Amino acid sequence: MWHTEKSLKGYDMVVLPGGFSYGDYLRAGAIARFSPVMGAVEEHVKRGGLVLGICNGFQILTEAHLLPGALIHNDSMKFICKDTFIKVENTGSFVTRGAEKGKVLRVPIAHMEGRYTAPEDTLKELEDNGRILFRYCERDGTVTPSANPNGSARNIAGILSAKGNVAGMMPHPERVCEPELGGVDGLAVFESVLNTLSAA
């Protein structure tokens, strides 16, 4: 869908993909948040429609206040592009119901502003209400500071909105959906989405 579109009629779900919008000027996602299509996305969310933001899409969703918190510069102040391990924390969401709790997925990241941050009360709310979808972890699922590639609060790699219809994650599941791409762990996300939509 083109960024100038003003209606999402007929769409079940919106995916805001990764990449670089408007050169990431000001902040990643700060200008894209004002694209005409975002008005339609906000209306879609109000109607209960599903939205998934991946990497830059996650950044846009926080800038649009459709998800809490913000994505800021990595603590290394460097662009990071590598495989990471993320642990599934919530299996009741539309992007994780195809995975088992505690399952470790190998999913790549590629970002400069991927450090998730939020006020302490917001982090507590996310934690208490099961809205943390994924955490960066070691290969065996242990959540450690050394497994956190960008300094995200509480090793957070993905979160869910209060109503459960908006999700954001920094890792790129679409990059590991075929063996030829180096893995299929990302399929867990998209199979969950398809199962959710087919059950609706």
MARMI-379509 format. One line per 4 residues: their letters; for each residue x, y negated, z of N, C-alpha, C, CB. Coordinates in nm, 3 decimals. Glycine has a CB too. Layout:
# MARMI-379509
a) X Y Z X Y Z X Y Z X Y Z | ...
# end
This chain:
# MARMI-379509
mwht) 0.085 0.118 0.000 0.000 0.000 0.000 0.089 -0.124 0.000 -0.096 0.000 0.123 | 0.058 -0.222 -0.083 0.138 -0.343 -0.097 0.115 -0.435 0.023 0.104 -0.415 -0.229 | 0.218 -0.512 0.057 0.212 -0.594 0.179 0.110 -0.707 0.171 0.348 -0.653 0.207 | 0.058 -0.736 0.052 -0.041 -0.844 0.040 -0.185 -0.793 0.052 -0.024 -0.915 -0.093
eksl) -0.202 -0.661 0.064 -0.337 -0.606 0.077 -0.403 -0.657 0.205 -0.332 -0.451 0.077 | -0.535 -0.673 0.200 -0.607 -0.724 0.316 -0.717 -0.631 0.365 -0.666 -0.859 0.284 | -0.719 -0.509 0.311 -0.820 -0.412 0.353 -0.760 -0.273 0.358 -0.942 -0.415 0.259 | -0.798 -0.197 0.459 -0.755 -0.057 0.470 -0.875 0.037 0.457 -0.683 -0.034 0.604
kgyd) -0.979 -0.012 0.394 -1.099 0.069 0.377 -1.065 0.197 0.302 -1.209 -0.011 0.301 | -1.111 0.308 0.357 -1.087 0.436 0.293 -0.962 0.507 0.341 -1.079 0.417 0.148 | -0.884 0.443 0.428 -0.762 0.504 0.478 -0.785 0.561 0.618 -0.646 0.403 0.480 | -0.738 0.683 0.641 -0.751 0.745 0.772 -0.637 0.705 0.865 -0.755 0.896 0.758
mvvl) -0.521 0.682 0.805 -0.402 0.656 0.885 -0.306 0.564 0.812 -0.333 0.787 0.921 | -0.230 0.488 0.888 -0.128 0.400 0.833 0.007 0.442 0.889 -0.158 0.250 0.867 | 0.107 0.451 0.801 0.244 0.474 0.845 0.326 0.353 0.803 0.304 0.606 0.783 | 0.383 0.286 0.903 0.476 0.176 0.875 0.615 0.238 0.875 0.464 0.059 0.983
pggf) 0.680 0.245 0.758 0.805 0.321 0.746 0.927 0.244 0.795 0.826 0.361 0.604 | 1.038 0.316 0.798 1.165 0.254 0.831 1.220 0.178 0.712 1.265 0.358 0.878 | 1.334 0.116 0.733 1.397 0.034 0.630 1.426 -0.103 0.687 1.306 0.023 0.505 | 1.442 -0.201 0.600 1.470 -0.337 0.645 1.369 -0.430 0.581 1.616 -0.379 0.609
sygd) 1.287 -0.494 0.661 1.188 -0.588 0.607 1.237 -0.730 0.624 1.051 -0.569 0.676 | 1.231 -0.806 0.516 1.272 -0.947 0.517 1.415 -0.962 0.570 1.176 -1.030 0.602 | 1.500 -0.864 0.539 1.640 -0.872 0.579 1.661 -0.867 0.729 1.699 -0.997 0.527 | 1.557 -0.834 0.805 1.564 -0.835 0.952 1.607 -0.971 1.007 1.662 -0.727 1.000
ylra) 1.574 -1.077 0.932 1.605 -1.212 0.981 1.526 -1.241 1.108 1.574 -1.318 0.873 | 1.574 -1.327 1.190 1.522 -1.361 1.323 1.539 -1.240 1.414 1.372 -1.404 1.316 | 1.454 -1.143 1.399 1.462 -1.015 1.469 1.401 -0.911 1.376 1.388 -1.018 1.611 | 1.439 -0.787 1.396 1.381 -0.681 1.313 1.230 -0.677 1.333 1.444 -0.543 1.346
gaia) 1.156 -0.691 1.223 1.011 -0.683 1.229 0.941 -0.815 1.259 0.971 -0.585 1.330 | 1.017 -0.919 1.294 0.956 -1.045 1.338 0.882 -1.117 1.226 1.062 -1.137 1.395 | 0.932 -1.108 1.104 0.865 -1.174 0.991 0.760 -1.081 0.930 0.968 -1.217 0.884 | 0.794 -0.953 0.919 0.699 -0.856 0.862 0.569 -0.853 0.940 0.761 -0.716 0.858
rfsp) 0.577 -0.883 1.068 0.459 -0.884 1.154 0.351 -0.978 1.099 0.497 -0.925 1.295 | 0.394 -1.080 1.019 0.300 -1.178 0.964 0.258 -1.149 0.821 0.360 -1.315 0.972 | 0.298 -1.034 0.766 0.253 -0.996 0.633 0.101 -0.986 0.632 0.318 -0.862 0.588 | 0.036 -1.025 0.521 -0.111 -1.019 0.515 -0.169 -0.884 0.553 -0.157 -1.054 0.377
vmga) -0.103 -0.777 0.516 -0.156 -0.643 0.544 -0.165 -0.615 0.694 -0.069 -0.536 0.476 | -0.084 -0.686 0.775 -0.086 -0.659 0.919 -0.218 -0.697 0.983 0.027 -0.733 0.987 | -0.289 -0.794 0.925 -0.423 -0.826 0.975 -0.514 -0.706 0.959 -0.481 -0.949 0.902 | -0.502 -0.639 0.845 -0.582 -0.520 0.818 -0.540 -0.405 0.910 -0.569 -0.477 0.670
veeh) -0.411 -0.397 0.939 -0.362 -0.293 1.029 -0.420 -0.314 1.169 -0.208 -0.292 1.034 | -0.422 -0.438 1.214 -0.478 -0.469 1.347 -0.626 -0.434 1.354 -0.457 -0.618 1.380 | -0.700 -0.461 1.247 -0.842 -0.425 1.244 -0.859 -0.273 1.244 -0.910 -0.487 1.119 | -0.772 -0.207 1.171 -0.772 -0.060 1.166 -0.752 -0.002 1.306 -0.661 -0.007 1.070
vkrg) -0.658 -0.061 1.380 -0.631 -0.016 1.518 -0.752 -0.039 1.607 -0.507 -0.089 1.576 | -0.815 -0.156 1.594 -0.933 -0.187 1.676 -1.047 -0.088 1.651 -0.982 -0.329 1.646 | -1.055 -0.037 1.528 -1.159 0.061 1.494 -1.123 0.201 1.540 -1.184 0.061 1.345 | -1.003 0.216 1.600 -0.959 0.348 1.645 -0.877 0.423 1.544 -1.076 0.430 1.682
glvl) -0.843 0.357 1.432 -0.761 0.422 1.329 -0.621 0.452 1.379 -0.754 0.334 1.205 | -0.560 0.553 1.319 -0.426 0.595 1.360 -0.318 0.515 1.289 -0.407 0.744 1.333 | -0.212 0.482 1.363 -0.097 0.411 1.306 0.030 0.471 1.365 -0.104 0.258 1.335 | 0.125 0.503 1.277 0.256 0.551 1.319 0.361 0.456 1.263 0.282 0.697 1.271
gicn) 0.446 0.404 1.350 0.557 0.319 1.308 0.688 0.393 1.329 0.558 0.185 1.384 | 0.769 0.402 1.224 0.898 0.470 1.231 1.009 0.367 1.212 0.909 0.583 1.124 | 1.100 0.359 1.307 1.215 0.269 1.302 1.170 0.124 1.282 1.311 0.310 1.188 | 1.189 0.066 1.164 1.144 -0.071 1.142 0.994 -0.084 1.164 1.182 -0.118 1.001
gfqi) 0.920 0.022 1.135 0.776 0.022 1.162 0.747 0.009 1.310 0.713 0.148 1.107 | 0.825 0.075 1.393 0.813 0.065 1.539 0.842 -0.079 1.582 0.908 0.165 1.610 | 0.947 -0.136 1.525 0.983 -0.275 1.557 0.869 -0.370 1.521 1.111 -0.316 1.482 | 0.808 -0.348 1.405 0.696 -0.433 1.362 0.578 -0.420 1.457 0.652 -0.397 1.218
ltea) 0.550 -0.297 1.502 0.438 -0.275 1.592 0.457 -0.344 1.727 0.417 -0.126 1.613 | 0.581 -0.348 1.776 0.604 -0.421 1.901 0.595 -0.571 1.879 0.742 -0.386 1.961 | 0.644 -0.619 1.766 0.635 -0.762 1.734 0.489 -0.805 1.720 0.713 -0.794 1.605 | 0.405 -0.715 1.670 0.263 -0.744 1.652 0.183 -0.719 1.780 0.207 -0.660 1.537
hllp) 0.251 -0.676 1.884 0.188 -0.647 2.015 0.085 -0.535 2.006 0.121 -0.773 2.070 | 0.105 -0.447 1.909 0.022 -0.326 1.901 0.082 -0.215 1.986 0.005 -0.280 1.755 | 0.207 -0.233 2.024 0.274 -0.147 2.121 0.350 -0.238 2.217 0.371 -0.044 2.051 | 0.363 -0.200 2.344 0.431 -0.285 2.441 0.583 -0.278 2.428 0.391 -0.246 2.581
gali) 0.650 -0.376 2.485 0.795 -0.376 2.487 0.855 -0.437 2.362 0.846 -0.237 2.502 | 0.984 -0.415 2.345 1.057 -0.471 2.232 1.175 -0.381 2.197 1.106 -0.615 2.263 | 1.220 -0.393 2.073 1.340 -0.323 2.028 1.448 -0.428 2.008 1.315 -0.240 1.897 | 1.557 -0.416 2.084 1.663 -0.516 2.077 1.793 -0.450 2.031 1.682 -0.584 2.213
hnds) 1.899 -0.533 2.017 2.027 -0.482 1.968 2.076 -0.363 2.052 2.132 -0.593 1.968 | 2.131 -0.265 1.983 2.193 -0.151 2.051 2.296 -0.203 2.151 2.259 -0.053 1.949 | 2.313 -0.133 2.261 2.408 -0.182 2.361 2.550 -0.187 2.309 2.401 -0.096 2.485 | 2.580 -0.109 2.205 2.713 -0.113 2.143 2.731 -0.234 2.051 2.738 0.015 2.065
mkfi) 2.618 -0.299 2.019 2.615 -0.411 1.923 2.661 -0.365 1.784 2.703 -0.527 1.973 | 2.645 -0.237 1.755 2.683 -0.182 1.625 2.566 -0.107 1.564 2.804 -0.089 1.639 | 2.563 -0.102 1.430 2.466 -0.019 1.358 2.502 0.127 1.383 2.465 -0.051 1.205 | 2.402 0.207 1.415 2.426 0.349 1.442 2.347 0.433 1.343 2.386 0.385 1.588
ckdt) 2.415 0.526 1.279 2.352 0.618 1.185 2.407 0.757 1.213 2.378 0.575 1.035 | 2.326 0.839 1.281 2.372 0.973 1.316 2.254 1.059 1.360 2.478 0.967 1.427 | 2.277 1.188 1.370 2.175 1.277 1.423 2.167 1.259 1.575 2.206 1.425 1.387 | 2.046 1.267 1.626 2.027 1.264 1.770 1.934 1.379 1.808 1.968 1.127 1.817
fikv) 1.932 1.410 1.936 1.838 1.508 1.988 1.734 1.433 2.069 1.910 1.617 2.075 | 1.607 1.466 2.045 1.499 1.404 2.121 1.410 1.513 2.180 1.417 1.307 2.032 | 1.365 1.487 2.301 1.284 1.583 2.375 1.138 1.541 2.371 1.332 1.596 2.521 | 1.050 1.635 2.339 0.906 1.607 2.335 0.855 1.597 2.479 0.829 1.718 2.256
entg) 0.798 1.481 2.514 0.750 1.457 2.650 0.598 1.467 2.662 0.795 1.322 2.697 | 0.527 1.448 2.553 0.381 1.445 2.554 0.332 1.529 2.437 0.326 1.297 2.546 | 0.246 1.626 2.465 0.196 1.710 2.355 0.049 1.685 2.326 0.217 1.858 2.389 | -0.004 1.575 2.381 -0.145 1.545 2.358 -0.170 1.436 2.258 -0.208 1.508 2.486
sfvt) -0.064 1.384 2.196 -0.080 1.273 2.102 -0.097 1.323 1.960 0.040 1.179 2.111 | -0.139 1.233 1.872 -0.160 1.273 1.732 -0.031 1.301 1.658 -0.237 1.165 1.659 | 0.083 1.265 1.716 0.211 1.294 1.650 0.290 1.406 1.719 0.296 1.170 1.646 | 0.239 1.457 1.831 0.315 1.560 1.902 0.236 1.687 1.934 0.369 1.504 2.028
rgae) 0.107 1.692 1.899 0.030 1.809 1.941 0.071 1.937 1.870 -0.116 1.784 1.919 | 0.155 1.924 1.769 0.206 2.044 1.702 0.335 2.095 1.763 0.228 2.016 1.556 | 0.384 2.028 1.867 0.509 2.070 1.932 0.482 2.109 2.076 0.614 1.957 1.926 | 0.570 2.188 2.132 0.555 2.227 2.272 0.630 2.130 2.361 0.604 2.371 2.295
kgkv) 0.578 2.107 2.481 0.641 2.015 2.576 0.783 2.063 2.609 0.557 2.003 2.706 | 0.875 1.970 2.605 1.014 2.004 2.633 1.093 2.049 2.513 1.019 2.109 2.735 | 1.025 2.068 2.399 1.096 2.111 2.277 1.195 2.004 2.236 0.996 2.140 2.161 | 1.312 2.046 2.193 1.416 1.953 2.148 1.420 1.952 1.996 1.554 1.993 2.207
lrvp) 1.411 1.833 1.939 1.417 1.815 1.794 1.545 1.744 1.756 1.293 1.737 1.743 | 1.606 1.784 1.648 1.723 1.713 1.596 1.674 1.620 1.485 1.834 1.812 1.543 | 1.681 1.491 1.511 1.627 1.390 1.419 1.727 1.275 1.408 1.486 1.338 1.467 | 1.756 1.227 1.286 1.854 1.120 1.272 1.798 0.982 1.308 1.905 1.117 1.131
iahm) 1.889 0.894 1.346 1.857 0.753 1.366 1.942 0.671 1.270 1.881 0.709 1.515 | 1.897 0.550 1.239 1.973 0.457 1.155 1.922 0.317 1.187 1.959 0.490 1.000 | 1.984 0.252 1.285 1.935 0.120 1.326 2.041 0.038 1.398 1.814 0.137 1.417 | 2.016 -0.092 1.399 2.100 -0.187 1.472 2.025 -0.239 1.595 2.142 -0.305 1.380
egry) 1.892 -0.245 1.582 1.809 -0.295 1.692 1.712 -0.186 1.735 1.731 -0.424 1.650 | 1.765 -0.087 1.803 1.684 0.029 1.841 1.672 0.051 1.990 1.739 0.149 1.780 | 1.726 -0.041 2.068 1.723 -0.024 2.214 1.588 -0.067 2.269 1.837 -0.104 2.283 | 1.509 0.031 2.313 1.377 -0.001 2.365 1.389 -0.063 2.503 1.288 0.125 2.370
tape) 1.316 -0.173 2.523 1.315 -0.240 2.652 1.175 -0.290 2.683 1.417 -0.356 2.655 | 1.144 -0.299 2.810 1.014 -0.348 2.856 1.028 -0.382 3.004 0.900 -0.243 2.832 | 0.938 -0.467 3.056 0.940 -0.495 3.200 0.921 -0.365 3.280 0.829 -0.598 3.238 | 0.972 -0.366 3.401 0.968 -0.245 3.483 0.825 -0.194 3.504 1.033 -0.272 3.617
dtlk) 0.728 -0.286 3.520 0.591 -0.240 3.541 0.534 -0.172 3.416 0.502 -0.357 3.581 | 0.577 -0.219 3.298 0.534 -0.155 3.172 0.596 -0.016 3.160 0.574 -0.242 3.050 | 0.724 -0.006 3.194 0.790 0.125 3.188 0.723 0.223 3.283 0.940 0.111 3.223 | 0.687 0.176 3.400 0.620 0.262 3.498 0.483 0.307 3.445 0.603 0.187 3.632
eled) 0.412 0.214 3.381 0.281 0.247 3.325 0.294 0.352 3.215 0.213 0.121 3.270 | 0.394 0.335 3.128 0.419 0.433 3.022 0.448 0.570 3.083 0.536 0.388 2.932 | 0.530 0.570 3.186 0.569 0.694 3.252 0.449 0.759 3.321 0.681 0.667 3.355 | 0.378 0.681 3.400 0.267 0.734 3.480 0.151 0.786 3.396 0.216 0.628 3.574
ngri) 0.134 0.727 3.277 0.020 0.765 3.193 0.057 0.856 3.076 -0.046 0.641 3.139 | 0.176 0.912 3.081 0.217 1.008 2.979 0.229 0.949 2.840 0.120 1.120 2.974 | 0.268 0.820 2.833 0.274 0.753 2.704 0.415 0.750 2.644 0.222 0.612 2.717 | 0.508 0.815 2.709 0.641 0.832 2.649 0.635 0.959 2.566 0.756 0.839 2.758
lfry) 0.654 0.945 2.436 0.643 1.059 2.344 0.772 1.140 2.336 0.605 1.011 2.206 | 0.884 1.068 2.321 1.014 1.132 2.304 1.120 1.060 2.387 1.055 1.133 2.155 | 1.219 1.137 2.434 1.337 1.080 2.499 1.462 1.136 2.433 1.337 1.111 2.652 | 1.563 1.050 2.421 1.693 1.098 2.374 1.750 1.194 2.478 1.792 0.979 2.347
cerd) 1.807 1.304 2.430 1.856 1.406 2.523 1.976 1.479 2.463 1.745 1.506 2.556 | 2.034 1.566 2.545 2.140 1.655 2.498 2.077 1.769 2.417 2.224 1.710 2.618 | 2.160 1.846 2.353 2.112 1.958 2.272 2.024 2.054 2.354 2.230 2.034 2.213 | 2.056 2.068 2.484 1.981 2.161 2.568 1.858 2.098 2.633 2.071 2.217 2.675
gtvt) 1.830 1.972 2.601 1.712 1.905 2.655 1.737 1.821 2.779 1.610 2.005 2.686 | 1.858 1.823 2.830 1.891 1.743 2.948 1.895 1.595 2.910 2.027 1.787 3.009 | 1.825 1.514 2.984 1.822 1.369 2.958 1.936 1.305 3.036 1.684 1.306 2.997 | 2.034 1.253 2.963 2.153 1.195 3.026 2.185 1.060 2.963 2.275 1.290 3.013
psan) 2.259 0.974 3.035 2.301 0.847 2.976 2.385 0.867 2.850 2.380 0.766 3.078 | 2.467 0.971 2.847 2.554 0.993 2.730 2.476 1.035 2.606 2.658 1.098 2.763 | 2.354 1.086 2.626 2.270 1.127 2.511 2.193 1.009 2.455 2.174 1.238 2.553 | 2.197 0.897 2.522 2.122 0.777 2.482 2.208 0.697 2.384 2.083 0.690 2.606
pngs) 2.173 0.696 2.255 2.262 0.636 2.155 2.264 0.483 2.153 2.223 0.685 2.021 | 2.158 0.421 2.209 2.146 0.276 2.193 2.121 0.200 2.322 2.037 0.246 2.098 | 2.112 0.271 2.434 2.088 0.206 2.562 1.942 0.185 2.596 2.155 0.075 2.563 | 1.851 0.256 2.527 1.708 0.240 2.553 1.674 0.268 2.699 1.628 0.332 2.462
arni) 1.582 0.189 2.753 1.536 0.210 2.889 1.480 0.351 2.903 1.429 0.105 2.928 | 1.523 0.420 3.007 1.475 0.555 3.038 1.491 0.653 2.922 1.330 0.549 3.078 | 1.588 0.627 2.834 1.617 0.713 2.718 1.498 0.722 2.622 1.655 0.853 2.765 | 1.411 0.621 2.621 1.290 0.627 2.540 1.321 0.619 2.391 1.196 0.514 2.579
agil) 1.266 0.715 2.316 1.282 0.718 2.170 1.149 0.698 2.098 1.343 0.851 2.126 | 1.038 0.708 2.172 0.906 0.690 2.111 0.799 0.674 2.217 0.872 0.807 2.020 | 0.697 0.593 2.187 0.589 0.567 2.283 0.453 0.569 2.214 0.611 0.432 2.353 | 0.349 0.566 2.297 0.211 0.570 2.251 0.134 0.453 2.312 0.144 0.706 2.290
sakg) 0.036 0.401 2.239 -0.048 0.292 2.290 -0.142 0.342 2.398 -0.127 0.228 2.176 | -0.201 0.249 2.471 -0.292 0.285 2.580 -0.411 0.366 2.530 -0.343 0.159 2.651 | -0.462 0.334 2.412 -0.578 0.406 2.357 -0.537 0.533 2.282 -0.656 0.315 2.264 | -0.408 0.551 2.264 -0.360 0.675 2.203 -0.365 0.682 2.052 -0.438 0.785 2.254
nvag) -0.395 0.570 1.986 -0.405 0.576 1.839 -0.290 0.505 1.767 -0.535 0.514 1.795 | -0.195 0.450 1.842 -0.077 0.386 1.781 0.048 0.447 1.843 -0.080 0.230 1.802 | 0.138 0.493 1.758 0.262 0.553 1.806 0.380 0.489 1.735 0.262 0.706 1.783 | 0.491 0.479 1.807 0.613 0.425 1.748 0.731 0.510 1.791 0.635 0.278 1.788
mmph) 0.824 0.530 1.699 0.946 0.604 1.730 1.061 0.551 1.647 0.927 0.755 1.705 | 1.181 0.547 1.706 1.298 0.498 1.633 1.361 0.606 1.544 1.402 0.447 1.731 | 1.372 0.731 1.586 1.428 0.834 1.497 1.341 0.854 1.373 1.443 0.967 1.572 | 1.402 0.911 1.268 1.338 0.926 1.137 1.297 1.072 1.111 1.433 0.878 1.025
perv) 1.175 1.113 1.148 1.134 1.251 1.123 1.123 1.285 0.975 1.002 1.279 1.190 | 1.095 1.183 0.892 1.079 1.208 0.748 1.211 1.251 0.683 1.026 1.084 0.678 | 1.322 1.229 0.750 1.452 1.265 0.693 1.491 1.410 0.723 1.559 1.172 0.746 | 1.409 1.478 0.803 1.436 1.620 0.831 1.307 1.700 0.816 1.495 1.638 0.974
cepe) 1.256 1.700 0.693 1.133 1.773 0.662 1.153 1.884 0.560 1.028 1.678 0.612 | 1.277 1.902 0.514 1.307 2.007 0.417 1.446 2.062 0.446 1.298 1.953 0.271 | 1.466 2.191 0.428 1.599 2.249 0.452 1.708 2.179 0.370 1.598 2.397 0.419 | 1.671 2.136 0.249 1.769 2.069 0.162 1.816 1.937 0.220 1.710 2.045 0.025
lggv) 1.737 1.880 0.312 1.774 1.754 0.375 1.852 1.776 0.505 1.649 1.671 0.404 | 1.874 1.904 0.539 1.953 1.932 0.657 1.875 1.979 0.777 2.028 1.814 0.694 | 1.743 1.992 0.763 1.663 2.039 0.876 1.515 2.018 0.854 1.706 1.969 1.002 | 1.436 2.079 0.942 1.290 2.068 0.929 1.224 2.027 1.060 1.232 2.201 0.882
dgla) 1.302 1.978 1.155 1.245 1.943 1.285 1.143 1.830 1.276 1.355 1.903 1.381 | 1.156 1.744 1.176 1.061 1.635 1.161 0.921 1.679 1.122 1.111 1.539 1.059 | 0.910 1.802 1.071 0.778 1.853 1.032 0.682 1.859 1.150 0.791 1.992 0.970 | 0.735 1.875 1.271 0.649 1.883 1.390 0.562 1.759 1.401 0.733 1.900 1.517
vfes) 0.618 1.643 1.365 0.543 1.517 1.372 0.433 1.515 1.267 0.638 1.396 1.352 | 0.468 1.545 1.144 0.371 1.532 1.035 0.266 1.643 1.036 0.443 1.533 0.903 | 0.304 1.761 1.083 0.204 1.868 1.098 0.104 1.831 1.207 0.274 2.004 1.131 | 0.151 1.765 1.312 0.061 1.719 1.418 -0.039 1.620 1.363 0.140 1.655 1.534
vlnt) 0.010 1.526 1.281 -0.078 1.426 1.221 -0.183 1.493 1.133 0.004 1.324 1.137 | -0.141 1.586 1.047 -0.235 1.655 0.958 -0.338 1.734 1.037 -0.159 1.748 0.863 | -0.294 1.799 1.144 -0.388 1.875 1.227 -0.490 1.782 1.293 -0.313 1.954 1.334 | -0.444 1.665 1.336 -0.534 1.568 1.398 -0.638 1.520 1.299 -0.456 1.449 1.454
lsaa) -0.593 1.486 1.179 -0.684 1.433 1.077 -0.782 1.540 1.028 -0.605 1.377 0.958 | -0.735 1.663 1.016 -0.824 1.769 0.968 -0.928 1.807 1.072 -0.743 1.892 0.929 | -0.896 1.781 1.200 -0.991 1.815 1.307 -1.093 1.704 1.330 -0.917 1.843 1.436 | -1.068 1.587 1.271 -1.158 1.471 1.294 -1.290 1.488 1.220 -1.089 1.340 1.249
# end
